[in-house]
């Protein structure tokens, strides 16, 4: 944008400064610079000349010179609107938005009729999320300068964000007709073409922007992203490299390049680019471009967590997610990063589905597919391995009105078969996703079979840029035998116990932004579940029908140094015995408030308090739960986390919540007995030794008060347990094709007081200690071939009570080593992925105690299987 002088500042005809401005408007930059140099030689303190020279330096990507000239202009004439406007443009280029807005507002104050000052303020407000204020200022600017190209360009971007695509197109075309030298309206028109799924036309327009203003880094970033959509990788790489060289401080091209590199089977280079983008963004994860006028909705929905997962660096992805959520809990992309990363971890199901819910409520319109599996818990399938191909690595980087189809099919031994089919897309103001998922296996022993059928429908509508609504329906039909893994065998397996779960879940939710600092999200979930248990050999059958409803609302307030989350919730549940038809009701009321405070600059304090009132006929619990956390970035390489907080296990059936799932990176949501109260104490250390080596330590202690039985029963008691978790990890990138991850995990469980659970459930241990040492090596070839080899050593000690003598039995132990391997090929042009994996390659038999004794539900997802299993998988993207 050429900064036009106000009426007061305009010189007489023939003045060299007026001549320089005319030359600039005509694109004759070199001649304009010479005219300004002559003017400054005659008048060294001419603010007008310094302001225009700052504009030239900025266009030529000489930001330091541009800032110096803009500051000289303001110093020479503090009453000059054009001087402050030049300063605003430079501050915007440095992404110092507060300073840029202040300078633009000063320019508008000095000259209320200056259309360029108004439109600059409008564009900054829009980029900061103040859409309504930006629209009003843009309308004022357009009234004062209806034929100004820059004014029409900004109006076009704002109209595009308001889903007024036709009006936006007209504005961009008008701007191009009014000033053929500007690149920005061509970029805007390119976005319109992408929205209409006109790829070639879109690329042509964005290319014009780079030709007209070749020194603008962001235009080259967008051209690279456009060629990514066209699946022309060489050109994508070319223009992203140009963008990096033009502005080495802009994280945008590094973010786009990370997504590109992951898609062409170079995830290690993708991690390097992602880490670089974080470094350039003040050590904060980047989820969108730095072009303020584009909300970059599609990129914000990209699966950054997949990049970390693919190389086996789960902890690194978690760290970035925790930090992002703590700094901005209203960032949908940060919640999605956590949800995707939790999907590969055991004992994180409730956290995963809750982070997914928060991400969906906060997200903009996008065509990202919604997997039927992602929102469900206790599907009892083997945990997803980071090596397993994902349905989420084919996201487009532009919002487009078109449907997409994803298919995944798999088959293996034990009669294992699965498939997923998802259709998703965007149409005008509505996005949608329809999915189906099937999984079946016979299991590794008799009565270990499982069959899951899942269906979902998700629809989101952007009523306005600040107000969105969404609805979701899910159906689950599961039938299975004994999926538990007990150290000394299982009664359920021997007795041929059969279980089934049939559940329907309906959800509505919404988001309303009151201001850039304040927004409200709300969720209403209804679930109806029929769970049955039968033993065919003795003609026995029982079960429960559960009908629950949950309503939650949350207010999010955010400034640069503080964010506050305050929420309310209500939950009701009715359970009916399918045999006796007897019903019991349970209710829960809750309220909470969390504050994340950045003080000083490198510390984030989390202070919170929640209140829960749980009532059942035989039990009730009403209590406050304090939260305290600290995240300390000691320097650029070392960060420390610590937390102390108290939680209570809520009533089941609906596992999703919008309450924060973690405090300083320590999980709050575990699957324990209903109304279990846990006091949690944790400390963690993460170290970045260099750009290729990362490591860390973590310790967590949980003191549990577990209600066993119903109040008034003879054997009712509050059991006191202690859990200890210790872990250490090391992630290494020795080259661009190899990654190595190693860790040590210790899980300890000890009953400190109480014996009722062991008396009624002899398979529940009194003490359990598990040590595991996983080591993963992965190879990625640019041709598309990838392979992985994993070794895990497990050592377990278990101690049970003798139900007859109530004495502790001798400790039993088991240790085993499992070898896992996999190979795969990423199809060209992002068409899909083909893989084949073998777990327990050496067919090792072993005993193992899982952690289902801590919960009242059917079982937990399987960690290890004492039999060789193999699985072939094909993922296709249409």
C-alpha positions in Angstrom: 0.0 0.0 0.0 1.3 3.4 -1.0 0.8 5.8 2.0 -1.1 8.8 0.5 -0.5 12.2 2.1 -3.5 13.9 3.7 -4.9 17.2 2.4 -2.9 19.1 5.0 0.3 17.4 4.0 0.0 17.6 0.2 2.6 19.8 -1.4 2.2 22.1 -4.3 2.2 20.7 -7.8 5.7 20.1 -9.1 7.1 19.3 -5.6 9.5 16.4 -5.7 7.6 14.6 -3.0 4.3 14.8 -4.9 6.3 13.5 -7.9 7.7 10.7 -5.9 4.2 9.7 -4.7 2.9 9.7 -8.3 5.9 7.6 -9.4 5.1 5.1 -6.6 1.5 4.8 -7.6 2.6 4.0 -11.1 5.1 1.3 -9.9 8.2 3.3 -10.8 9.9 2.6 -7.4 13.6 3.4 -8.3 12.7 6.8 -9.8 10.5 7.6 -6.7 13.4 6.7 -4.4 15.7 9.1 -6.3 13.1 11.9 -6.1 12.8 11.4 -2.3 16.6 11.3 -1.8 16.8 14.7 -3.7 14.0 16.1 -1.4 15.8 15.0 1.7 19.0 16.5 0.5 17.2 19.8 0.4 15.0 19.3 3.5 16.6 16.7 5.9 13.7 16.8 8.3 10.8 16.4 5.9 8.4 13.9 7.5 6.6 13.3 4.2 9.8 12.2 2.5 10.8 9.8 5.3 7.2 8.3 5.3 7.3 7.5 1.6 10.8 6.2 1.8 9.7 3.9 4.6 7.0 2.5 2.3 9.6 1.8 -0.4 11.9 0.1 2.0 9.0 -2.1 3.3 8.0 -3.1 -0.2 11.6 -4.1 -0.8 11.6 -6.1 2.4 14.1 -3.9 4.1 12.3 -3.8 7.4 15.1 -2.3 9.5 15.4 0.7 7.1 11.6 1.0 6.9 11.3 1.2 10.7 14.1 3.8 10.9 12.5 6.0 8.2 9.0 5.7 9.8 10.3 6.7 13.2 12.2 9.6 11.7 8.9 10.7 10.0 7.0 10.7 13.3 9.9 12.5 15.1 10.0 15.2 12.3 6.2 15.8 12.4 4.3 14.3 15.3 1.1 15.7 13.8 1.5 13.9 10.4 -1.1 11.2 9.8 1.0 9.7 7.0 4.0 9.3 9.3 1.9 7.3 11.8 0.4 5.3 9.0 3.9 4.4 7.7 4.9 3.4 11.2 1.7 1.2 11.5 2.6 -0.6 8.3 6.1 -1.4 9.5 4.9 -2.6 12.9 2.4 -4.8 11.2 5.2 -6.3 9.1 7.0 -7.1 12.3 3.8 -8.6 13.7 3.7 -6.2 16.6 0.0 -5.8 16.2 -0.7 -3.7 19.3 1.9 -1.1 18.2 0.6 -1.2 14.6 -3.0 -0.6 15.8 -2.0 2.2 18.1 -0.2 4.0 15.2 -3.1 3.5 12.8 -5.6 4.8 15.4 -3.3 7.9 15.9 -3.3 8.5 12.1 -7.1 8.2 12.0 -7.4 10.6 15.0 -5.2 13.2 13.3 -7.1 12.9 10.0 -10.6 11.3 10.4 -11.2 11.5 6.7 -8.1 9.6 5.7 -9.5 6.5 4.1 -6.1 4.7 4.3 -5.8 5.3 8.0 -9.3 3.9 8.5 -8.7 0.8 6.3 -5.4 0.1 8.0 -7.1 0.2 11.4 -9.8 -2.0 10.0 -7.4 -4.6 8.7 -5.6 -4.8 12.0 -8.8 -5.1 14.0 -9.9 -7.9 11.6 -6.6 -9.7 12.1 -7.0 -9.5 15.9 -10.5 -11.0 15.7 -12.6 -7.9 16.1 -14.6 -8.6 12.9 -17.6 -6.3 13.6 -15.5 -3.3 14.4 -13.3 -4.0 11.3 -16.4 -4.2 9.1 -17.8 -0.8 10.4 -14.4 0.9 9.7 -14.2 -0.6 6.3 -17.6 0.7 5.4 -16.6 4.2 6.5 -13.4 4.0 4.5 -15.3 2.8 1.4 -17.7 5.7 1.7 -14.8 8.1 1.7 -12.8 6.4 -1.0 -15.1 4.1 -3.1 -12.6 3.9 -5.9 -9.5 3.2 -3.8 -7.9 -0.2 -4.6 -6.5 -0.9 -1.2 -9.8 0.0 0.5 -11.7 -2.4 -1.8 -9.1 -5.1 -1.2 -9.5 -5.0 2.6 -13.3 -4.9 2.2 -13.1 -8.0 0.0 -11.2 -10.0 2.6 -13.6 -9.0 5.4 -16.6 -9.9 3.2 -14.9 -13.3 2.4 -14.6 -13.9 6.2 -18.3 -13.1 6.5 -19.1 -15.7 3.9 -20.2 -13.1 1.4 -18.2 -14.7 -1.4 -19.8 -12.9 -4.3 -19.4 -9.5 -2.8 -15.8 -10.3 -2.0 -15.1 -11.3 -5.6 -16.6 -8.1 -6.8 -14.5 -6.1 -4.4 -11.2 -7.8 -5.5 -12.0 -7.4 -9.2 -12.8 -3.7 -8.6 -9.5 -3.2 -6.8 -7.6 -4.9 -9.6 -9.3 -2.6 -12.1 -8.5 0.5 -10.0 -4.8 -0.4 -9.4 -3.2 -3.1 -11.6 0.1 -2.9 -9.6 -1.2 -4.3 -6.3 -0.7 -8.0 -5.5 -3.0 -8.3 -2.6 -6.4 -8.2 -4.5 -5.0 -10.9 -6.8 -4.3 -13.0 -3.7 -7.8 -12.4 -2.4 -9.3 -13.4 -5.8 -7.2 -16.5 -5.7 -8.8 -17.5 -2.4 -12.3 -16.9 -3.9 -11.3 -19.3 -6.8 -10.2 -21.9 -4.3 -13.4 -21.5 -2.4 -15.2 -22.4 -5.7 -12.8 -25.3 -6.3 -11.2 -23.5 -9.3 -7.6 -24.6 -8.7 -6.0 -23.4 -11.9 -7.6 -20.0 -11.8 -6.6 -19.6 -8.1 -3.0 -20.4 -8.8 -2.9 -18.0 -11.7 -4.2 -15.1 -9.5 -1.8 -15.8 -6.6 1.1 -16.1 -9.1 0.1 -12.6 -10.3 0.5 -11.3 -6.8 4.0 -12.7 -6.6 4.9 -11.2 -10.0 3.6 -7.8 -9.1 5.2 -7.7 -5.6 8.0 -10.3 -5.8 9.5 -9.3 -2.4 6.5 -10.1 -0.3 7.2 -13.3 1.5 3.6 -14.1 2.3 2.6 -14.1 -1.3 5.2 -16.7 -2.1 4.1 -18.7 0.9 0.5 -18.7 -0.4 1.7 -19.6 -3.9 3.6 -22.5 -2.4 0.5 -23.6 -0.6 -1.5 -23.3 -3.8 0.8 -25.6 -5.6 0.5 -28.0 -2.6 -3.2 -28.1 -3.4 -2.4 -28.9 -7.0 -0.1 -31.7 -5.8 2.9 -30.1 -7.6 5.6 -30.7 -4.9 8.6 -29.2 -6.7 6.9 -25.9 -7.2 5.5 -26.0 -3.7 9.1 -26.4 -2.4 10.4 -23.7 -4.7 8.1 -20.9 -3.5 8.2 -21.8 0.2 12.0 -21.6 -0.1 11.7 -18.2 -1.7 9.4 -17.1 1.1 11.9 -18.3 3.8 14.7 -16.3 2.1 12.6 -13.1 1.7 11.6 -13.1 5.4 13.6 -15.4 7.6 11.6 -14.3 10.6 8.2 -15.3 9.3 7.1 -18.7 10.7 4.4 -19.1 7.9 6.5 -20.9 5.2 8.0 -23.2 7.8 4.6 -24.2 9.0 3.4 -24.9 5.4 6.6 -26.7 4.6 6.2 -29.0 7.6 2.8 -30.1 6.4 4.2 -30.6 2.9 7.2 -32.6 4.0 5.1 -34.9 6.1 2.8 -35.6 3.1 5.8 -36.7 1.0 7.2 -39.1 3.6 9.8 -36.7 5.1 8.4 -36.4 8.6 11.9 -35.8 10.2 12.4 -32.7 8.0 8.8 -31.8 8.9 9.6 -31.9 12.6 12.6 -29.6 12.0 10.4 -27.1 10.1 7.7 -27.3 12.7 10.2 -26.6 15.5 11.6 -23.7 13.5 8.1 -22.2 13.1 7.6 -22.5 16.8 11.0 -20.8 17.5 10.1 -17.9 15.2 6.7 -17.5 16.9 8.2 -16.7 20.3 8.3 -20.4 21.2 4.6 -20.9 20.6 3.1 -23.4 18.2 2.0 -21.9 14.9 -1.4 -22.9 13.4 -2.1 -20.3 10.7 -0.4 -17.8 8.4 0.7 -14.3 9.3 -1.5 -12.7 6.7 -3.9 -10.9 9.0 -6.6 -10.6 6.3 -6.9 -14.4 5.8 -8.2 -16.5 8.7 -6.5 -19.5 7.1 -9.2 -21.8 8.4 -8.0 -24.9 6.5 -4.5 -24.7 7.8 -5.7 -24.2 11.3 -7.4 -27.6 11.0 -4.3 -29.5 9.8 -3.1 -32.3 11.9 0.2 -31.1 13.3 0.1 -33.8 16.0 0.4 -36.4 13.2 3.9 -35.0 12.4 5.2 -35.7 15.9 3.4 -39.0 16.2 4.8 -40.4 12.9 8.4 -40.1 14.1 7.5 -41.5 17.5 7.9 -38.2 19.4 4.6 -38.2 21.3 6.0 -36.4 24.3 7.2 -33.5 22.1 3.7 -33.1 20.6 2.2 -33.1 24.0 4.6 -30.5 25.2 3.7 -28.1 22.4 0.0 -28.8 22.9 0.1 -28.2 26.7 1.9 -24.9 26.2 -0.4 -23.7 23.5 -3.6 -24.5 25.5 -2.2 -22.8 28.6 -1.4 -19.6 26.6 -4.6 -19.6 24.6 -7.4 -22.1 25.8 -9.6 -20.7 23.0 -7.3 -22.1 20.3 -9.1 -25.0 18.6 -5.9 -26.2 16.8 -4.1 -26.6 20.2 -6.9 -28.7 21.5 -6.8 -30.8 18.3 -3.1 -31.3 18.7 -3.6 -32.7 22.1 -6.5 -34.9 21.0 -4.6 -36.4 18.1 -1.5 -37.1 20.4 -3.6 -38.7 23.1 -5.0 -41.1 20.5 -1.7 -43.0 20.6 -1.5 -43.2 24.4 -3.0 -45.7 26.9 -5.2 -44.3 29.8 -5.9 -41.1 28.0 -9.3 -41.9 26.4 -11.3 -39.4 28.5 -8.8 -36.7 27.9 -8.8 -37.4 24.2 -12.5 -37.2 23.7 -12.8 -34.1 25.8 -10.0 -32.3 23.9 -11.8 -33.3 20.7 -15.1 -31.8 22.0 -13.4 -28.6 22.9 -11.6 -28.4 19.5 -14.9 -29.0 17.7 -16.7 -26.3 19.6 -14.0 -23.7 19.0 -13.1 -24.6 15.4 -13.9 -22.6 12.3 -15.6 -24.2 9.3 -13.4 -26.9 7.7 -13.6 -30.0 5.7 -11.6 -32.2 8.2 -13.2 -35.6 8.5 -14.6 -36.6 11.8 -13.7 -40.3 12.5 -16.5 -42.3 14.2 -13.8 -43.8 16.5 -12.4 -40.5 17.7 -15.2 -39.5 20.0 -15.7 -43.0 21.5 -14.1 -44.6 24.6 -13.6 -48.2 25.7 -13.8 -49.6 22.2 -11.5 -52.3 23.5 -9.4 -52.4 20.4 -5.5 -52.4 20.4 -4.1 -48.9 21.0 -3.3 -47.0 17.9 0.4 -47.0 17.1 2.1 -43.9 15.8 3.3 -46.1 13.0 -0.3 -46.8 11.9 -1.4 -44.7 8.9 -3.8 -42.0 9.8 -7.0 -40.8 8.2 -6.0 -37.2 9.1 -2.9 -36.5 7.0 -4.7 -35.5 3.8 -6.2 -32.2 4.9 -6.5 -29.4 2.3 -4.8 -26.1 3.1 -7.5 -24.0 1.5 -11.2 -23.9 2.3 -13.0 -25.3 -0.7 -16.6 -26.0 -1.5 -16.2 -29.6 -2.3 -16.7 -33.1 -0.8 -13.8 -35.4 0.0 -13.9 -39.2 0.6 -11.6 -41.2 2.8 -11.5 -45.0 3.0 -9.4 -47.2 5.2 -9.5 -51.0 5.1 -7.5 -53.6 7.1 -7.2 -57.3 7.5 -5.1 -59.7 9.5 -4.9 -62.9 11.4 -7.3 -63.8 14.2 -10.0 -63.1 11.6 -9.4 -59.4 12.0 -11.2 -57.1 9.6 -11.9 -53.4 9.7 -12.9 -50.5 7.5 -13.6 -46.8 7.8 -15.5 -44.7 5.3 -15.9 -40.9 5.8 -17.4 -38.3 3.5 -16.7 -34.7 4.5 -16.8 -31.2 3.0 -17.8 -27.5 3.1 -20.8 -26.0 1.3 -21.2 -22.2 1.7 -21.6 -21.7 5.5 -22.0 -25.3 6.4 -19.4 -28.1 7.0 -20.3 -31.7 7.4 -18.8 -35.2 8.0 -20.6 -38.6 7.7 -18.7 -41.6 8.8 -18.9 -45.4 9.3 -16.4 -47.7 11.1 -16.3 -51.5 11.5 -13.9 -53.6 13.4 -14.0 -57.3 14.2 -11.6 -59.9 15.5 -11.7 -63.4 17.1 -9.0 -62.5 19.6 -6.1 -64.5 20.9 -8.0 -67.0 23.0 -11.6 -68.4 23.2 -14.3 -65.9 24.0 -11.9 -63.0 23.3 -13.7 -61.8 20.2 -14.9 -58.3 19.5 -17.1 -56.6 17.0 -17.7 -52.8 16.8 -20.0 -50.9 14.4 -19.9 -47.2 14.6 -21.7 -44.4 12.7 -21.6 -40.7 13.0 -23.0 -37.5 11.5 -21.5 -34.1 12.2 -22.7 -30.7 10.9 -21.5 -27.2 11.7 -22.9 -23.9 10.5 -21.3 -20.5 10.7 -24.2 -18.2 11.3 -21.8 -15.2 11.5 -18.0 -15.1 11.8 -18.6 -14.8 15.6 -21.4 -17.3 16.0 -21.4 -20.9 15.0 -23.6 -23.9 15.8 -23.0 -27.6 15.4 -24.8 -30.9 15.9 -23.6 -34.4 16.1 -25.2 -37.9 16.2 -23.3 -41.1 17.0 -24.4 -44.7 17.1 -22.4 -47.6 18.6 -23.1 -51.3 18.5 -20.5 -53.5 20.2 -20.5 -57.2 21.0 -17.6 -59.0 22.7 -16.5 -61.7 25.0 -13.8 -61.4 27.7 -11.4 -58.6 26.7 -9.8 -58.3 30.1 -6.2 -59.5 30.7 -5.8 -60.8 34.2 -2.5 -62.2 35.5 -3.9 -65.6 36.6 -6.6 -66.0 33.9 -10.2 -64.9 33.8 -13.4 -66.3 35.2 -15.3 -64.4 32.4 -13.3 -66.3 29.7 -13.8 -69.7 31.3 -17.5 -69.1 31.8 -18.0 -67.7 28.3 -19.4 -64.4 29.5 -20.8 -62.3 26.7 -21.3 -58.6 26.7 -22.9 -56.1 24.4 -23.2 -52.3 24.2 -25.7 -50.4 22.2 -25.5 -46.6 22.5 -26.9 -43.6 20.8 -25.4 -40.2 21.5 -26.7 -36.8 20.3 -25.0 -33.5 20.8 -25.6 -29.8 20.1 -23.1 -27.1 20.8 -22.1 -23.6 19.8 -19.6 -20.8 20.1 -20.2 -17.1 20.4 -17.4 -14.5 20.4 -18.5 -11.5 22.5 -15.2 -9.8 21.7 -11.7 -10.8 20.6 -10.9 -11.3 24.3 -14.1 -13.1 25.4 -16.1 -16.0 24.0 -18.7 -18.5 25.2 -18.9 -22.2 24.3 -21.8 -24.4 25.2 -22.5 -28.1 24.9 -25.6 -30.3 25.5 -25.1 -34.1 25.2 -27.8 -36.8 25.4 -26.8 -40.5 25.6 -28.8 -43.7 25.8 -26.9 -46.9 26.4 -28.1 -50.5 26.8 -25.3 -52.7 28.2 -26.0 -56.4 28.8 -24.1 -59.4 30.2 -25.1 -63.0 29.6 -23.8 -66.5 30.2 -25.3 -68.7 27.6 -24.3 -72.0 29.3 -26.5 -71.3 32.4 -29.1 -69.2 30.6 -28.2 -66.1 32.7 -28.8 -62.5 31.5 -28.6 -59.1 33.1 -27.9 -55.6 32.1 -28.6 -51.9 32.5 -30.2 -49.3 30.4 -28.7 -45.9 31.1 -30.1 -42.6 29.9 -28.0 -39.5 30.6 -28.0 -35.8 29.7 -25.2 -33.3 30.3 -25.3 -29.5 29.8 -22.2 -27.4 30.1 -21.2 -23.8 29.3 -17.9 -22.0 29.6 -16.7 -18.4 29.4 -13.2 -17.8 28.1 -11.4 -14.6 28.6 -8.0 -13.9 27.3 -5.4 -11.1 27.3 -1.7 -11.2 26.5 -0.7 -12.2 30.1 -3.9 -13.8 31.6 -6.6 -16.1 30.5 -9.5 -17.2 32.6 -11.9 -20.1 32.0 -15.1 -20.2 34.1 -17.7 -22.9 33.6 -20.9 -24.5 34.9 -22.3 -28.0 34.2 -25.2 -30.2 35.1 -25.5 -34.0 34.6 -28.4 -36.4 35.2 -28.5 -40.1 34.8 -31.2 -42.8 35.1 -30.2 -46.5 35.2 -32.8 -49.2 34.8 -32.2 -52.9 35.4 -33.4 -54.8 32.3 -34.6 -57.7 34.5 -36.2 -56.1 37.4 -37.1 -52.8 35.8 -35.9 -51.1 39.0 -34.4 -47.6 38.4 -31.9 -45.4 40.2 -31.1 -41.8 39.5 -27.9 -39.9 39.8 -27.1 -36.2 39.4 -24.1 -34.0 39.3 -23.7 -30.2 39.5 -20.4 -28.6 38.9 -18.7 -25.2 38.6 -15.1 -24.3 38.1 -12.7 -21.4 37.3 -9.1 -21.7 36.0 -6.6 -18.8 35.5 -3.4 -19.1 33.5 -1.2 -16.2 34.4 2.0 -15.3 32.6 4.3 -13.7 35.3 7.1 -13.1 34.8 7.5 -13.5 31.0 8.9 -17.1 31.2 6.4 -18.5 33.8 2.8 -19.6 33.4 0.9 -20.1 36.7 -2.3 -22.1 36.6 -4.6 -21.5 39.5 -8.0 -23.1 39.7 -10.8 -24.2 41.8 -13.7 -26.6 41.0 -16.8 -27.7 42.9 -18.7 -30.9 42.3 -21.9 -32.1 43.9 -22.5 -35.8 43.0 -25.6 -37.6 44.3 -26.6 -41.2 44.0 -29.2 -43.1 46.2 -26.5 -44.9 48.1 -23.6 -42.3 47.8 -23.1 -38.6 47.6 -20.1 -36.4 47.4 -20.0 -32.6 47.6 -16.5 -31.1 47.6 -14.1 -28.3 46.4 -11.1 -29.3 44.3 -8.1 -26.9 44.2 -5.7 -26.7 41.2 -2.2 -25.3 41.1 0.3 -25.6 38.3 3.5 -24.0 37.0 5.2 -24.1 33.6 8.6 -22.5 33.7 10.7 -21.9 30.6 14.1 -21.8 32.3 15.8 -20.9 29.1 15.4 -21.7 25.4 16.4 -25.4 26.0 15.0 -26.4 29.4 11.4 -26.2 30.8 10.0 -27.3 34.1 6.5 -28.3 34.9 4.9 -28.9 38.3 1.4 -29.3 39.6 -0.7 -30.2 42.6 -4.5 -30.7 42.1 -7.5 -32.7 43.3 -10.1 -34.4 41.1 -13.2 -36.6 41.4 -14.3 -39.3 39.0 -17.6 -38.3 37.5 -20.6 -40.4 36.7 -20.1 -42.4 33.5 -22.0 -42.9 30.2 -20.9 -39.5 28.9 -17.1 -39.2 29.0 -16.7 -35.8 27.2 -16.4 -32.5 29.1 -15.3 -29.0 28.3 -13.5 -28.5 31.6 -9.7 -28.3 31.2 -8.3 -31.8 30.9 -4.8 -31.0 32.3 -3.0 -28.8 34.7 0.5 -27.8 33.6 0.6 -30.9 31.4 -0.6 -33.4 34.0 -3.8 -35.3 33.0 -6.9 -34.8 35.2 -9.2 -37.4 33.6 -8.7 -41.1 34.4 -11.1 -43.9 34.3 -11.6 -44.9 38.0 -14.6 -46.0 40.1 -17.4 -43.4 40.2 -16.8 -40.7 42.9 -13.1 -41.7 43.4 -11.3 -38.7 44.8 -7.7 -38.3 43.7 -5.0 -36.0 45.0 -2.3 -35.6 42.3 1.2 -34.3 42.6 3.5 -34.1 39.6 6.8 -32.7 38.3 8.3 -32.8 34.8 11.4 -31.6 33.0 11.7 -31.3 29.3 15.1 -30.6 27.6 16.0 -29.6 24.1 19.6 -30.5 23.8 19.8 -29.3 20.2 17.7 -29.4 17.1 18.0 -33.1 16.8 17.9 -34.4 20.4 15.1 -34.0 22.9 14.5 -35.6 26.3 12.7 -35.4 29.6 11.6 -36.8 32.9 8.2 -36.9 34.7 6.9 -38.1 38.0 3.3 -38.3 39.1 1.8 -39.5 42.4 -1.9 -40.1 42.9 -3.5 -40.7 46.3 -6.9 -42.3 45.7 -10.0 -42.5 47.9 -12.1 -45.2 46.2 -15.7 -46.0 47.4 -16.3 -49.7 47.3 -20.0 -50.8 47.5 -22.9 -48.7 48.6 -23.2 -46.7 51.7 -24.9 -48.8 54.4 -23.7 -52.1 53.0 -21.9 -54.4 55.4 -18.7 -54.3 53.3 -18.9 -50.7 52.2 -15.6 -48.8 52.7 -13.4 -46.1 51.3 -10.4 -47.9 50.0 -7.1 -45.8 50.0 -4.8 -46.5 47.1 -1.6 -45.0 45.9 -0.4 -44.8 42.3 3.0 -43.7 41.1 4.1 -43.0 37.6 7.7 -42.3 36.6 8.9 -41.9 33.1 12.0 -40.7 31.1 12.2 -40.3 27.3 14.8 -39.5 24.7 14.1 -38.6 21.1 16.8 -38.4 18.5 16.9 -37.4 14.9 20.3 -38.7 13.7 19.6 -37.9 10.0 16.8 -36.7 7.7 15.7 -40.3 7.2 16.1 -41.9 10.7 14.4 -41.3 14.0 14.9 -43.1 17.3 12.8 -42.8 20.5 13.5 -44.6 23.8 11.7 -44.4 27.1 11.5 -45.9 30.5 8.0 -46.2 32.2 7.2 -47.2 35.7 3.6 -47.7 36.9 3.0 -48.6 40.5 -0.3 -49.4 42.3 -0.7 -50.2 46.0 -3.7 -50.6 48.2 -2.8 -48.7 51.4 -6.0 -49.4 53.3 -9.0 -51.6 52.6 -9.7 -55.1 51.4 -13.4 -55.2 50.2 -12.5 -55.0 46.5 -10.1 -57.9 46.7 -12.7 -60.0 48.6 -15.4 -59.5 46.0 -13.0 -59.4 43.0 -10.1 -61.8 43.6 -8.6 -60.9 40.3 -7.9 -57.4 41.6 -4.3 -57.1 42.8 -3.3 -55.7 46.1 -0.1 -54.4 44.6 1.0 -54.0 41.0 4.3 -52.8 39.6 5.0 -52.6 35.9 8.2 -51.4 34.2 8.4 -51.1 30.5 11.2 -50.0 28.2 10.1 -49.3 24.6 12.6 -48.6 21.9 11.5 -47.5 18.4 13.6 -47.0 15.3 12.0 -45.6 12.1 13.2 -45.1 8.6 11.6 -42.8 6.0 12.7 -42.7 2.4 11.8 -39.8 0.0 10.6 -42.4 -2.5 7.6 -43.0 -0.1 8.8 -46.2 1.5 8.9 -46.3 5.3 9.7 -48.9 7.9 9.9 -49.3 11.7 11.2 -51.7 14.3 10.2 -51.6 17.9 11.3 -53.5 20.9 9.6 -53.3 24.3 10.7 -55.0 27.5 8.1 -55.5 30.2 8.7 -56.5 33.8 5.7 -56.9 36.1 5.2 -57.9 39.7 1.7 -58.7 41.1 0.5 -59.4 44.6 -3.0 -60.6 45.5 -5.0 -61.2 48.7 -6.2 -64.7 49.5 -10.0 -64.2 49.9 -10.2 -67.0 52.4 -7.5 -65.9 54.8 -7.4 -62.2 53.9 -3.6 -62.6 53.9 -1.2 -61.4 51.2 -0.1 -64.1 48.8 3.5 -64.3 47.6 4.5 -61.9 44.9 4.3 -63.3 41.4 6.3 -61.8 38.5 6.6 -62.0 34.8 8.9 -60.4 32.2 8.9 -60.6 28.5 10.3 -58.8 25.4 8.2 -58.1 22.3 9.5 -57.4 18.9 7.3 -55.4 16.5 8.0 -54.4 12.9 6.2 -52.7 10.1 6.7 -51.5 6.5 4.7 -49.2 4.3 4.5 -47.0 1.2 3.0 -43.6 0.9 1.3 -43.3 -2.5 2.2 -40.4 -4.8 0.1 -37.2 -5.0 -1.3 -37.9 -1.5 -3.6 -40.6 -2.8 -3.1 -42.8 0.3 -0.9 -45.1 2.3 -0.3 -48.9 2.2 1.2 -50.6 5.3 1.9 -54.0 6.8 2.8 -54.5 10.5 3.6 -57.4 12.7 3.3 -57.3 16.5 4.9 -59.8 18.8 7.0 -61.0 15.9 8.6 -63.8 17.9 5.2 -65.1 19.1 6.0 -64.6 22.8 3.6 -66.1 25.3 3.3 -64.3 28.7 1.1 -63.4 31.6 0.1 -59.8 32.2 -2.2 -57.8 34.5 -4.0 -54.9 32.9 -5.6 -52.1 34.8 -9.3 -52.9 34.3 -9.6 -53.7 38.0 -9.5 -49.9 38.6 -12.7 -49.3 36.7 -16.3 -50.6 36.6 -16.6 -50.7 32.8 -16.1 -53.7 30.6 -12.3 -53.5 30.0 -9.5 -51.2 28.7 -7.9 -51.1 25.3 -5.4 -53.9 24.8 -1.7 -52.9 25.3 0.0 -56.3 24.6 -1.2 -59.5 23.0 0.5 -62.9 23.8 0.4 -64.0 20.2 1.9 -63.0 16.9 -0.5 -60.7 15.0 -0.2 -59.1 11.6 -2.3 -56.5 9.9 -2.3 -55.1 6.4 -3.9 -51.7 5.9 -4.8 -49.5 3.0 -5.9 -45.8 3.3 -7.2 -44.0 0.2 -7.9 -40.3 -0.2 -10.3 -39.2 -2.9 
